[in-house]
Amino acid sequence: MALSQPRPVRTLVLGLGNPLMGDDGLGLAALERLATRWVVPPEVQLLDGGTGGLQLLPPIEDADRLILLDAIEAGEAPGRLVVLERDELPRYFAHKLSPHEIALRDVLALAELRDRLPADLVAIGLQPGRVTMGPGLSPEVEAGVAAMLDAVVAWLEHWECRLPLATREAHA
């Protein structure tokens, strides 16, 4: 009888937000830049979570490690890097655009209730400056995206996921 190989650790990088609401689109902009500027190994899945909801529950529960990319309201100056580990998350993801919307904190709470929330979980984002109808990031948030991506890559490397830069042209 052959011994089965342990499955590889699955890491999910989940971009969140609405690109039509200014800085709320940060998570998706950062996810896109991560995908084009670095070579992402097969054990790391990049997922556009948009404005989320319950459809995010299966990929979150299937992950061993989770990085959330989002604009994070933390009372800081616009564009300031915000990194929150697992136990710090629920109080920061309380904002809803609609009273009918399932918030990310609700999805995380459900995964935790089902004992399926990844133990390794971090949210990396920037303090938004402008969350109003309109595309594009504010200048303060745009200026902070490079530091945000550096933090994402550092967390992935801490978890032993190596991300070499893609081509020189993609990083320019």
C-alpha positions as CSV (number, residue, x, y, z in Angstrom):
1,M,0.0,0.0,0.0
2,A,1.5,3.3,-1.1
3,L,1.6,6.2,1.4
4,S,-0.2,9.3,0.2
5,Q,1.7,12.5,-0.1
6,P,0.5,15.4,2.1
7,R,-1.4,18.0,0.2
8,P,0.4,21.3,-0.4
9,V,-0.5,24.2,1.8
10,R,-3.1,26.3,0.0
11,T,-2.7,30.1,0.3
12,L,-5.5,32.4,-0.9
13,V,-4.9,36.0,-1.6
14,L,-8.4,37.6,-1.8
15,G,-8.8,41.1,-3.3
16,L,-11.9,42.9,-2.0
17,G,-13.8,46.0,-2.8
18,N,-15.8,47.9,-5.4
19,P,-13.7,49.7,-8.1
20,L,-16.6,52.1,-8.8
21,M,-16.3,53.5,-5.3
22,G,-12.9,55.2,-5.3
23,D,-10.5,53.9,-2.7
24,D,-12.9,51.0,-1.9
25,G,-11.4,49.4,-5.1
26,L,-8.0,49.2,-3.6
27,G,-8.1,45.4,-2.9
28,L,-8.8,44.6,-6.5
29,A,-6.2,47.1,-7.8
30,A,-3.6,45.6,-5.5
31,L,-4.5,42.0,-6.6
32,E,-4.1,42.9,-10.3
33,R,-0.7,44.5,-9.7
34,L,0.4,41.5,-7.6
35,A,-0.6,39.2,-10.5
36,T,1.3,41.2,-13.1
37,R,4.5,42.2,-11.2
38,W,5.3,38.9,-9.5
39,V,5.4,35.3,-10.5
40,V,2.8,33.6,-8.3
41,P,3.5,30.0,-7.5
42,P,0.7,27.4,-8.1
43,E,0.1,26.9,-4.4
44,V,-1.0,30.6,-4.1
45,Q,-4.4,31.4,-5.5
46,L,-5.3,35.0,-6.4
47,L,-9.1,35.6,-6.3
48,D,-11.1,38.7,-7.1
49,G,-13.7,38.7,-4.3
50,G,-15.3,41.9,-5.4
51,T,-17.9,43.0,-2.9
52,G,-18.1,39.4,-1.6
53,G,-20.9,37.9,0.2
54,L,-21.5,34.2,1.0
55,Q,-19.9,33.0,-2.3
56,L,-16.6,33.8,-0.6
57,L,-17.2,31.2,2.1
58,P,-16.0,28.1,0.1
59,P,-12.7,29.5,-1.1
60,I,-12.0,30.9,2.4
61,E,-12.8,27.6,4.1
62,D,-10.7,25.7,1.5
63,A,-7.6,27.8,2.2
64,D,-4.9,27.0,4.8
65,R,-3.6,30.6,4.8
66,L,-5.5,33.7,3.8
67,I,-4.5,37.2,2.9
68,L,-7.3,39.8,2.5
69,L,-6.5,42.8,0.4
70,D,-8.8,45.8,1.1
71,A,-9.3,49.4,2.0
72,I,-9.3,49.2,5.8
73,E,-11.0,51.9,7.9
74,A,-8.7,52.2,10.9
75,G,-8.8,55.9,11.8
76,E,-5.4,56.5,10.2
77,A,-4.2,59.1,7.7
78,P,-5.3,58.3,4.1
79,G,-2.9,56.0,2.4
80,R,-1.4,54.7,5.7
81,L,-0.5,50.9,5.6
82,V,-2.8,48.8,7.9
83,V,-1.9,45.2,8.7
84,L,-4.3,43.3,10.9
85,E,-3.8,39.7,12.0
86,R,-6.6,37.2,12.6
87,D,-7.8,38.3,16.0
88,E,-7.9,41.9,15.1
89,L,-10.2,41.6,12.1
90,P,-13.9,41.6,12.9
91,R,-14.1,45.1,14.3
92,Y,-12.5,46.6,11.2
93,F,-14.7,45.0,8.5
94,A,-18.1,46.3,9.8
95,H,-18.8,48.8,7.0
96,K,-21.6,47.8,4.6
97,L,-22.7,49.6,1.5
98,S,-26.2,48.3,1.8
99,P,-28.2,47.0,4.8
100,H,-28.9,43.8,2.7
101,E,-25.3,43.1,2.1
102,I,-23.5,40.2,3.8
103,A,-20.3,41.7,5.2
104,L,-17.0,40.1,5.2
105,R,-17.0,39.9,8.9
106,D,-20.2,37.8,8.7
107,V,-18.4,35.4,6.3
108,L,-15.4,35.2,8.5
109,A,-17.6,34.6,11.6
110,L,-19.4,31.8,9.8
111,A,-16.2,30.1,8.7
112,E,-15.0,30.4,12.3
113,L,-18.2,28.9,13.6
114,R,-17.8,26.0,11.3
115,D,-14.2,25.7,12.5
116,R,-12.9,26.3,9.0
117,L,-11.4,29.8,9.3
118,P,-7.7,29.6,8.3
119,A,-5.4,29.9,11.3
120,D,-3.0,31.9,9.3
121,L,-5.0,35.0,8.3
122,V,-4.0,38.6,7.8
123,A,-5.6,41.6,6.2
124,I,-3.3,44.0,4.4
125,G,-4.6,47.3,3.2
126,L,-4.5,51.1,3.3
127,Q,-6.6,53.6,5.1
128,P,-9.0,55.0,2.5
129,G,-9.2,58.7,1.8
130,R,-12.2,58.8,-0.6
131,V,-15.0,56.2,-0.7
132,T,-17.5,57.9,-3.1
133,M,-19.0,57.0,-6.4
134,G,-16.3,57.2,-9.0
135,P,-13.4,55.1,-10.4
136,G,-9.8,55.3,-9.4
137,L,-7.8,55.6,-6.2
138,S,-7.1,58.8,-4.4
139,P,-3.5,60.1,-4.7
140,E,-2.8,59.2,-1.1
141,V,-3.9,55.7,-1.5
142,E,-2.3,55.3,-4.9
143,A,1.0,56.4,-3.3
144,G,0.7,53.7,-0.7
145,V,0.1,50.7,-3.0
146,A,3.8,49.9,-3.4
147,A,4.2,49.5,0.4
148,M,1.0,47.4,0.5
149,L,2.3,45.1,-2.1
150,D,5.7,44.8,-0.3
151,A,3.8,43.8,2.8
152,V,1.9,41.1,0.9
153,V,5.0,39.7,-0.6
154,A,6.7,39.8,2.9
155,W,3.8,37.8,4.4
156,L,3.9,35.3,1.6
157,E,7.6,34.8,2.0
158,H,7.2,34.5,5.8
159,W,4.8,31.6,4.9
160,E,7.6,30.2,2.6
161,C,5.9,31.2,-0.7
162,R,8.5,32.7,-2.9
163,L,7.4,35.3,-5.4
164,P,10.1,36.4,-7.8
165,L,9.5,39.5,-9.8
166,A,8.1,39.0,-13.2
167,T,9.8,40.8,-16.1
168,R,11.5,44.1,-15.6
169,E,8.9,45.8,-17.9
170,A,6.0,44.5,-15.8
171,H,7.5,46.1,-12.6
172,A,8.0,49.5,-14.3
